């Protein structure tokens, strides 16, 4: 993990750090980290921080910490702070400087170290993840799932869908050949695939052409499967907002326990949860799974999980993830796929 600190809040350094990161990671957008990012909660809970008066005089009046980052496989590997941190770590008592207060800077520093340490240990296990790829590259006779490309962090776990498809075939022995594609919603090719998959961590917004295309896709019988990777609130809020734009007048609603997606091929009454979600649930290690749905064109058109699944599909949920454990995630994923190919 690399941390870029703009000395004294230097904007030229901040701008150049972002520019260089875009060169190093051209396919991964650098995004501002929302206040529910685990970096802000790894030791201290820092939804709000204190800034020096110099930051206010520079024109920024927010109260949330301002970090931007590059995230790969649910791990933020590079962090850029907009405002100075070291002047707080070194306890420089000058309120006119462009940085966090001494106390806020020191707490943010502790959180950065706590996050980096925990993620390093977890990443060693993640590195063992395997991608299961069908050697037959032919598209004929295959069931295609297309991952939605959008202006945001679209690939949260690079091998998750591959592992799920492999596990599904091994579990069910259903003779279906899966293949994967990546498409923008404005690509006419989406109308040639039966299922779209959308995931992410942070806020996003569809353009008007994307909204119109997705609406037509869903009304024509397509299925959108979506999940808030790691159970992140920023993506959850954005997804609910964007689906409301796509399907005006139709709300996402919890699917009842009797719905086939909870019963075929795996009967699912409860699932295990990640340690972070267990703590949020009052230290309960299991819970009733939650899936939300919305109809369009007379069929179930959207299946959405507000809790993380992809980490479980890869068999290595992130320690900061609010999601289901690996067995639970795989069981839910298999049922979703079964529903997709039989509806």
LINBEL-V770738 format. One record per residue. N is the residue number from 1. RES is the residue in three letters. SS is DSSP state (H for helix, E for strand, L for the rest). OMEGA is omega in whole degrees, -180 to 180 (999 if undefined). Layout:
n:N res:RES ss:SS omega:OMEGA
n:N res:RES ss:SS omega:OMEGA
This chain:
n:1 res:UNK ss:L omega:178
n:2 res:UNK ss:E omega:-179
n:3 res:UNK ss:E omega:178
n:4 res:UNK ss:E omega:179
n:5 res:UNK ss:E omega:178
n:6 res:UNK ss:L omega:-179
n:7 res:UNK ss:H omega:-178
n:8 res:UNK ss:H omega:180
n:9 res:UNK ss:H omega:-175
n:10 res:UNK ss:L omega:178
n:11 res:UNK ss:H omega:176
n:12 res:UNK ss:H omega:178
n:13 res:UNK ss:H omega:179
n:14 res:UNK ss:H omega:-179
n:15 res:UNK ss:H omega:-178
n:16 res:UNK ss:H omega:178
n:17 res:UNK ss:H omega:179
n:18 res:UNK ss:H omega:179
n:19 res:UNK ss:H omega:-179
n:20 res:UNK ss:H omega:178
n:21 res:UNK ss:H omega:178
n:22 res:UNK ss:H omega:175
n:23 res:UNK ss:H omega:-179
n:24 res:UNK ss:H omega:-178
n:25 res:UNK ss:L omega:-174
n:26 res:UNK ss:L omega:-177
n:27 res:UNK ss:L omega:-177
n:28 res:UNK ss:L omega:-178
n:29 res:UNK ss:L omega:171
n:30 res:UNK ss:L omega:-174
n:31 res:UNK ss:E omega:173
n:32 res:UNK ss:E omega:-178
n:33 res:UNK ss:L omega:-179
n:34 res:UNK ss:L omega:-172
n:35 res:UNK ss:L omega:177
n:36 res:UNK ss:L omega:178
n:37 res:UNK ss:L omega:-177
n:38 res:UNK ss:H omega:176
n:39 res:UNK ss:H omega:-178
n:40 res:UNK ss:H omega:-178
n:41 res:UNK ss:L omega:-175
n:42 res:UNK ss:L omega:174
n:43 res:UNK ss:L omega:173
n:44 res:UNK ss:L omega:171
n:45 res:UNK ss:L omega:-173
n:46 res:UNK ss:L omega:173
n:47 res:UNK ss:L omega:180
n:48 res:UNK ss:L omega:177
n:49 res:UNK ss:L omega:178
n:50 res:UNK ss:L omega:178
n:51 res:UNK ss:E omega:174
n:52 res:UNK ss:L omega:-177
n:53 res:UNK ss:H omega:178
n:54 res:UNK ss:H omega:178
n:55 res:UNK ss:H omega:179
n:56 res:UNK ss:H omega:179
n:57 res:UNK ss:H omega:177
n:58 res:UNK ss:L omega:174
n:59 res:UNK ss:L omega:178
n:60 res:UNK ss:L omega:-175
n:61 res:UNK ss:L omega:178
n:62 res:UNK ss:L omega:179
n:63 res:UNK ss:L omega:177
n:64 res:UNK ss:L omega:176
n:65 res:UNK ss:L omega:-177
n:66 res:UNK ss:L omega:171
n:67 res:UNK ss:E omega:169
n:68 res:UNK ss:E omega:-174
n:69 res:UNK ss:E omega:172
n:70 res:UNK ss:E omega:-176
n:71 res:UNK ss:E omega:179
n:72 res:UNK ss:E omega:179
n:73 res:UNK ss:L omega:176
n:74 res:UNK ss:L omega:179
n:75 res:UNK ss:E omega:177
n:76 res:UNK ss:E omega:-171
n:77 res:UNK ss:E omega:179
n:78 res:UNK ss:E omega:-179
n:79 res:UNK ss:E omega:175
n:80 res:UNK ss:E omega:175
n:81 res:UNK ss:E omega:177
n:82 res:UNK ss:L omega:-175
n:83 res:UNK ss:L omega:-173
n:84 res:UNK ss:E omega:176
n:85 res:UNK ss:L omega:-172
n:86 res:UNK ss:H omega:179
n:87 res:UNK ss:H omega:172
n:88 res:UNK ss:H omega:178
n:89 res:UNK ss:H omega:180
n:90 res:UNK ss:L omega:176
n:91 res:UNK ss:L omega:175
n:92 res:UNK ss:L omega:-174
n:93 res:UNK ss:L omega:179
n:94 res:UNK ss:L omega:-173
n:95 res:UNK ss:L omega:-178
n:96 res:UNK ss:L omega:-177
n:97 res:UNK ss:L omega:-177
n:98 res:UNK ss:L omega:-178
n:99 res:UNK ss:E omega:177
n:100 res:UNK ss:E omega:173
n:101 res:UNK ss:L omega:-179
n:102 res:UNK ss:H omega:-178
n:103 res:UNK ss:H omega:-179
n:104 res:UNK ss:H omega:179
n:105 res:UNK ss:H omega:-179
n:106 res:UNK ss:H omega:178
n:107 res:UNK ss:H omega:177
n:108 res:UNK ss:H omega:178
n:109 res:UNK ss:H omega:177
n:110 res:UNK ss:H omega:179
n:111 res:UNK ss:H omega:179
n:112 res:UNK ss:H omega:-180
n:113 res:UNK ss:H omega:179
n:114 res:UNK ss:H omega:-180
n:115 res:UNK ss:H omega:-178
n:116 res:UNK ss:H omega:-179
n:117 res:UNK ss:H omega:-180
n:118 res:UNK ss:H omega:-177
n:119 res:UNK ss:H omega:179
n:120 res:UNK ss:H omega:179
n:121 res:UNK ss:H omega:-179
n:122 res:UNK ss:H omega:-176
n:123 res:UNK ss:H omega:178
n:124 res:UNK ss:H omega:177
n:125 res:UNK ss:H omega:-179
n:126 res:UNK ss:H omega:-178
n:127 res:UNK ss:L omega:180
n:128 res:UNK ss:L omega:-179
n:129 res:UNK ss:L omega:-179
n:130 res:UNK ss:L omega:174
n:131 res:UNK ss:L omega:179
n:132 res:UNK ss:L omega:-175
n:133 res:UNK ss:L omega:176
n:134 res:UNK ss:L omega:-177
n:135 res:UNK ss:L omega:180
n:136 res:UNK ss:L omega:-176
n:137 res:UNK ss:L omega:180
n:138 res:UNK ss:L omega:180
n:139 res:UNK ss:L omega:-173
n:140 res:UNK ss:L omega:175
n:141 res:UNK ss:L omega:-178
n:142 res:UNK ss:E omega:177
n:143 res:UNK ss:E omega:-172
n:144 res:UNK ss:E omega:170
n:145 res:UNK ss:E omega:-179
n:146 res:UNK ss:E omega:175
n:147 res:UNK ss:E omega:-176
n:148 res:UNK ss:E omega:172
n:149 res:UNK ss:E omega:177
n:150 res:UNK ss:L omega:-178
n:151 res:UNK ss:L omega:-179
n:152 res:UNK ss:L omega:-178
n:153 res:UNK ss:L omega:-172
n:154 res:UNK ss:L omega:-179
n:155 res:UNK ss:L omega:-178
n:156 res:UNK ss:L omega:176
n:157 res:UNK ss:L omega:-167
n:158 res:UNK ss:L omega:-176
n:159 res:UNK ss:L omega:-171
n:160 res:UNK ss:H omega:-176
n:161 res:UNK ss:H omega:178
n:162 res:UNK ss:H omega:-180
n:163 res:UNK ss:H omega:180
n:164 res:UNK ss:H omega:-179
n:165 res:UNK ss:H omega:178
n:166 res:UNK ss:H omega:-179
n:167 res:UNK ss:H omega:180
n:168 res:UNK ss:H omega:180
n:169 res:UNK ss:H omega:-179
n:170 res:UNK ss:H omega:-177
n:171 res:UNK ss:H omega:-171
n:172 res:UNK ss:H omega:-174
n:173 res:UNK ss:L omega:175
n:174 res:UNK ss:L omega:-175
n:175 res:UNK ss:L omega:179
n:176 res:UNK ss:L omega:176
n:177 res:UNK ss:E omega:179
n:178 res:UNK ss:E omega:170
n:179 res:UNK ss:E omega:-176
n:180 res:UNK ss:E omega:173
n:181 res:UNK ss:E omega:173
n:182 res:UNK ss:E omega:-174
n:183 res:UNK ss:E omega:168
n:184 res:UNK ss:E omega:-179
n:185 res:UNK ss:L omega:179
n:186 res:UNK ss:L omega:178
n:187 res:UNK ss:L omega:179
n:188 res:UNK ss:H omega:-179
n:189 res:UNK ss:H omega:-180
n:190 res:UNK ss:H omega:-178
n:191 res:UNK ss:H omega:176
n:192 res:UNK ss:H omega:180
n:193 res:UNK ss:L omega:-177
n:194 res:UNK ss:L omega:-174
n:195 res:UNK ss:E omega:171
n:196 res:UNK ss:E omega:179
n:197 res:UNK ss:E omega:-176
n:198 res:UNK ss:E omega:178
n:199 res:UNK ss:E omega:179
n:200 res:UNK ss:E omega:178
n:201 res:UNK ss:L omega:-167
n:202 res:UNK ss:L omega:179
n:203 res:UNK ss:L omega:175
n:204 res:UNK ss:L omega:178
n:205 res:UNK ss:L omega:177
n:206 res:UNK ss:L omega:173
n:207 res:UNK ss:L omega:179
n:208 res:UNK ss:H omega:176
n:209 res:UNK ss:H omega:178
n:210 res:UNK ss:H omega:178
n:211 res:UNK ss:H omega:-177
n:212 res:UNK ss:H omega:-179
n:213 res:UNK ss:H omega:180
n:214 res:UNK ss:H omega:178
n:215 res:UNK ss:H omega:180
n:216 res:UNK ss:H omega:179
n:217 res:UNK ss:H omega:-178
n:218 res:UNK ss:H omega:179
n:219 res:UNK ss:H omega:179
n:220 res:UNK ss:L omega:176
n:221 res:UNK ss:L omega:180
n:222 res:UNK ss:L omega:179
n:223 res:UNK ss:E omega:175
n:224 res:UNK ss:E omega:173
n:225 res:UNK ss:E omega:-177
n:226 res:UNK ss:E omega:175
n:227 res:UNK ss:E omega:171
n:228 res:UNK ss:E omega:-176
n:229 res:UNK ss:H omega:-177
n:230 res:UNK ss:H omega:-180
n:231 res:UNK ss:H omega:-174
n:232 res:UNK ss:L omega:-175
n:233 res:UNK ss:H omega:-176
n:234 res:UNK ss:H omega:178
n:235 res:UNK ss:H omega:-179
n:236 res:UNK ss:H omega:-180
n:237 res:UNK ss:H omega:-180
n:238 res:UNK ss:H omega:-179
n:239 res:UNK ss:H omega:180
n:240 res:UNK ss:H omega:179
n:241 res:UNK ss:H omega:-176
n:242 res:UNK ss:H omega:177
n:243 res:UNK ss:H omega:176
n:244 res:UNK ss:H omega:176
n:245 res:UNK ss:H omega:-179
n:246 res:UNK ss:H omega:-176
n:247 res:UNK ss:L omega:-178
n:248 res:UNK ss:L omega:179
n:249 res:UNK ss:L omega:179
n:250 res:UNK ss:L omega:-178
n:251 res:UNK ss:L omega:168
n:252 res:UNK ss:L omega:-178
n:253 res:UNK ss:E omega:179
n:254 res:UNK ss:E omega:176
n:255 res:UNK ss:L omega:-179
n:256 res:UNK ss:L omega:-178
n:257 res:UNK ss:L omega:-179
n:258 res:UNK ss:L omega:-178
n:259 res:UNK ss:L omega:-179
n:260 res:UNK ss:H omega:-177
n:261 res:UNK ss:H omega:175
n:262 res:UNK ss:H omega:-172
n:263 res:UNK ss:L omega:-176
n:264 res:UNK ss:L omega:-5
n:265 res:UNK ss:L omega:-178
n:266 res:UNK ss:L omega:171
n:267 res:UNK ss:L omega:-175
n:268 res:UNK ss:L omega:175
n:269 res:UNK ss:L omega:177
n:270 res:UNK ss:L omega:177
n:271 res:UNK ss:E omega:174
n:272 res:UNK ss:E omega:-177
n:273 res:UNK ss:E omega:177
n:274 res:UNK ss:L omega:179
n:275 res:UNK ss:H omega:-179
n:276 res:UNK ss:H omega:179
n:277 res:UNK ss:H omega:177
n:278 res:UNK ss:H omega:179
n:279 res:UNK ss:H omega:179
n:280 res:UNK ss:H omega:-178
n:281 res:UNK ss:L omega:180
n:282 res:UNK ss:L omega:177
n:283 res:UNK ss:L omega:173
n:284 res:UNK ss:L omega:-176
n:285 res:UNK ss:L omega:177
n:286 res:UNK ss:E omega:178
n:287 res:UNK ss:E omega:172
n:288 res:UNK ss:L omega:-177
n:289 res:UNK ss:L omega:180
n:290 res:UNK ss:L omega:170
n:291 res:UNK ss:L omega:179
n:292 res:UNK ss:E omega:-180
n:293 res:UNK ss:E omega:175
n:294 res:UNK ss:E omega:-179
n:295 res:UNK ss:E omega:174
n:296 res:UNK ss:E omega:179
n:297 res:UNK ss:L omega:177
n:298 res:UNK ss:L omega:179
n:299 res:UNK ss:E omega:175
n:300 res:UNK ss:E omega:-172
n:301 res:UNK ss:E omega:-178
n:302 res:UNK ss:E omega:172
n:303 res:UNK ss:E omega:-172
n:304 res:UNK ss:E omega:174
n:305 res:UNK ss:E omega:176
n:306 res:UNK ss:L omega:177
n:307 res:UNK ss:L omega:-173
n:308 res:UNK ss:E omega:177
n:309 res:UNK ss:L omega:-170
n:310 res:UNK ss:H omega:178
n:311 res:UNK ss:H omega:176
n:312 res:UNK ss:H omega:177
n:313 res:UNK ss:H omega:178
n:314 res:UNK ss:L omega:178
n:315 res:UNK ss:L omega:-179
n:316 res:UNK ss:L omega:177
n:317 res:UNK ss:L omega:177
n:318 res:UNK ss:L omega:-179
n:319 res:UNK ss:L omega:179
n:320 res:UNK ss:L omega:-175
n:321 res:UNK ss:L omega:168
n:322 res:UNK ss:L omega:-174
n:323 res:UNK ss:E omega:179
n:324 res:UNK ss:E omega:179
n:325 res:UNK ss:L omega:-174
n:326 res:UNK ss:H omega:179
n:327 res:UNK ss:H omega:180
n:328 res:UNK ss:H omega:180
n:329 res:UNK ss:H omega:-180
n:330 res:UNK ss:H omega:180
n:331 res:UNK ss:H omega:178
n:332 res:UNK ss:H omega:-180
n:333 res:UNK ss:H omega:178
n:334 res:UNK ss:H omega:179
n:335 res:UNK ss:H omega:178
n:336 res:UNK ss:H omega:179
n:337 res:UNK ss:H omega:179
n:338 res:UNK ss:H omega:178
n:339 res:UNK ss:H omega:-176
n:340 res:UNK ss:H omega:-176
n:341 res:UNK ss:H omega:-178
n:342 res:UNK ss:H omega:-177
n:343 res:UNK ss:L omega:999
